[in-house]
C-alpha cells in the first residue's frame, strides 16, 4: 500500500505507471465527487471540478519529478489568479483540500494508498453527514425586530423572551427608514422550537406589526 508505482523510473516515467496514476486519480476523484453530491447539494461544475482536480495536481507533481516541495510551490502559484465566484461553504473547502491531497498522493505514485484514503474519507464524511453528531442547535435563532423610534426596545420584549426563550442576548442596534425606526438583533435560544410562531405573534403585537425576522443565519449581517 505504501510503495510507489513510480519507483525505479529515474530515467523517465513509463506509460504503464502514468496510466495507473491517472486511473487512480480519476477513481478517487469520482469517489469524492459522488460522496459530496450524495451528502450536499453542489452544482454540476463543482462536482466536476472535484472529480478532475486530483488528475491536475498529479500532473503537476509528476512534472517536477516527484519533488513535493517544488510541486506545492508550482501549484500554489495558481492561487495568484482570482476568480469571481460566490463564497464557498466550509465543506466546499474541505472537499477541495481532500482532492488536492489525493492528487499529491497519486502524483508521488501511491495509487493504492490514495484509493484507500479516498474510501475512508468518503465513509467518514457520509457517516458524519447522516448522523446528528455535529448538528447545529435546533432551538437557536437570530431574531431581528423592527420597532418605532418611540418604543423602548431595552425592556419592551423582556416578558416575551422570558416566556419563550432560554436565553436572549442583544447583539446589534441600528436606525433605519431615515432614523424613524430601529432594527434590533438578538441571539435567542427557544425553550421549544414549535413556539416560534407564538413568540413572533406576541412581538408583532408589541411592535405595531412591523417586520420581524427569525433565522438561523449569522447574527451580524454584512449590511450592518
C-alpha positions in Angstrom: 0.0 0.0 0.0 2.8 2.4 0.9 5.0 1.6 -2.1 5.1 3.9 -5.1 4.4 2.6 -8.6 7.0 5.2 -9.8 9.9 3.5 -8.1 12.7 2.7 -10.4 11.7 5.2 -13.1 14.6 7.7 -12.7 15.2 7.7 -16.4 11.7 8.7 -17.1 8.1 7.9 -16.4 6.8 4.8 -18.0 3.4 4.7 -19.8 2.1 2.0 -17.5 2.9 3.8 -14.3 1.4 7.0 -15.6 -1.7 5.2 -16.6 -2.1 3.6 -13.2 -1.7 7.0 -11.5 -4.2 8.7 -13.8 -6.7 5.9 -13.3 -6.3 6.0 -9.6 -6.7 9.8 -9.6 -9.9 9.6 -11.6 -11.3 6.8 -9.4 -10.5 8.8 -6.2 -12.0 12.0 -7.7 -15.2 10.2 -8.6 -15.4 8.7 -5.1 -15.0 12.1 -3.5 -17.4 13.8 -6.0 -20.2 11.3 -5.7 -19.9 11.3 -1.9 -20.1 15.0 -1.8 -23.1 15.1 -4.2 -24.9 12.5 -2.0 -24.3 14.4 1.2 -24.6 18.0 0.0 -26.3 19.8 -2.9 -23.4 21.1 -5.1 -23.6 22.4 -8.6 -22.5 20.2 -11.6 -19.5 22.4 -12.3 -18.3 21.9 -8.7 -18.7 18.2 -8.6 -16.8 18.0 -12.0 -14.0 20.1 -10.5 -13.7 17.8 -7.5 -13.6 14.7 -9.8 -10.8 16.1 -12.1 -8.7 18.1 -9.6 -6.7 15.1 -8.4 -5.6 14.5 -12.0 -4.4 18.1 -12.4 -2.4 18.0 -9.1 -1.0 14.6 -10.0 0.3 16.0 -13.3 2.0 19.0 -11.5 3.7 16.7 -9.1 4.9 14.3 -11.9 6.3 17.2 -14.0 8.6 18.2 -11.1 9.8 14.6 -10.8 8.1 13.9 -7.5 9.7 16.8 -5.7 6.9 17.6 -3.3 8.3 21.0 -2.2 8.6 22.3 -5.8 5.3 20.8 -6.7 3.4 22.6 -3.9 5.2 25.8 -4.9 4.1 25.4 -8.5 0.6 24.5 -7.6 0.5 27.5 -5.1 1.3 29.9 -8.0 -2.2 29.2 -9.3 -3.7 30.9 -6.2 -2.4 34.2 -7.6 -5.2 34.1 -10.1 -8.5 35.3 -8.6 -11.9 34.2 -9.9 -15.2 36.0 -9.3 -17.4 33.5 -7.6 -19.9 33.1 -4.8 -18.4 32.5 -1.3 -18.0 28.8 -0.6 -19.0 26.7 2.4 -16.6 25.2 4.8 -17.5 21.8 3.3 -16.5 23.1 -0.2 -13.1 24.0 1.1 -12.8 20.6 2.8 -13.5 18.6 -0.3 -11.2 20.7 -2.4 -8.3 20.1 0.1 -9.2 16.4 0.0 -9.0 16.3 -3.8 -5.6 18.1 -3.7 -4.3 15.7 -1.1 -5.3 12.7 -3.2 -3.6 14.3 -6.2 -0.4 14.7 -4.2 -0.5 11.0 -3.3 -1.1 9.7 -6.8 1.5 12.2 -8.2 4.0 10.5 -5.9 2.9 7.1 -7.2 1.0 5.9 -4.1 -2.1 4.8 -6.0 -3.3 2.1 -3.6 -2.9 4.4 -0.6 -4.8 7.2 -2.4 -7.7 4.9 -3.2 -7.8 3.6 0.4 -7.6 7.2 1.8 -10.5 8.2 -0.5 -12.7 5.4 0.6 -12.0 6.1 4.3 -12.7 9.8 3.8 -15.9 9.1 1.9 -17.2 6.7 4.6 -16.3 9.2 7.4 -18.0 12.1 5.6 -21.1 10.1 4.9 -21.4 8.9 8.5 -20.9 12.4 9.9 -23.4 13.9 7.5 -26.0 11.2 8.2 -25.8 11.5 12.0 -26.6 14.3 14.3 -23.2 14.3 15.9 -22.3 17.7 14.7 -25.7 19.1 14.1 -26.4 22.7 15.0 -28.7 23.7 17.9 -32.2 23.5 16.5 -33.5 26.0 19.1 -31.1 28.8 18.1 -32.4 31.8 16.2 -31.1 35.1 15.1 -34.1 37.5 15.7 -34.3 40.8 14.0 -37.1 43.1 15.2 -38.1 46.4 13.7 -39.6 48.9 16.1 -40.8 52.5 16.0 -38.4 55.1 17.5 -40.7 55.9 20.4 -40.7 52.3 21.7 -38.1 51.5 24.4 -36.5 48.4 22.9 -34.4 47.7 26.0 -37.1 46.3 28.2 -40.1 46.1 25.8 -39.7 42.4 25.0 -38.3 41.0 28.3 -41.5 39.3 29.3 -41.9 37.7 25.9 -38.3 36.4 25.9 -38.8 35.1 29.5 -41.8 33.1 28.4 -40.5 31.7 25.1 -36.7 31.6 25.3 -34.0 30.1 27.5 -31.6 32.8 26.6 -31.9 36.1 24.7 -28.9 38.5 24.1 -29.0 41.8 22.3 -26.3 41.8 19.6 -26.8 44.9 17.4 -29.0 48.0 17.1 -29.3 50.3 14.1 -31.6 53.0 12.8 -33.5 52.5 9.5 -36.0 54.4 7.4 -34.2 57.8 7.8 -34.0 57.3 11.6 -37.7 56.9 12.1 -37.3 53.2 13.2 -34.9 50.9 15.0 -33.8 47.5 14.0 -32.6 45.4 16.9 -30.9 42.0 16.5 -31.0 39.3 19.2 -29.4 35.9 19.7 -32.0 33.7 21.3 -32.4 30.0 22.2 -36.1 28.9 22.2 -37.4 26.7 25.0 -39.4 24.9 22.4 -38.8 25.2 18.7 -42.6 24.8 18.0 -43.3 28.1 19.9 -41.5 30.2 17.3 -44.7 31.4 15.7 -46.4 32.2 19.0 -43.3 34.3 20.0 -43.3 36.2 16.7 -47.1 36.9 17.0 -46.5 38.3 20.5 -43.7 40.5 19.3 -45.8 41.8 16.4 -48.5 42.9 18.9 -45.8 44.8 20.8 -44.0 46.4 17.9 -47.1 47.5 15.9 -47.0 44.7 13.4 -43.7 45.9 11.9 -41.3 43.3 10.3 -39.9 40.5 12.5 -37.3 38.2 11.0 -36.3 34.9 12.7 -33.5 32.9 11.1 -30.6 30.6 11.8 -28.1 32.8 10.0 -25.2 34.6 11.5 -26.0 37.3 13.9 -24.5 40.4 12.3 -25.0 40.6 8.5 -22.8 42.3 6.0 -25.1 45.2 5.8 -24.6 46.2 9.5 
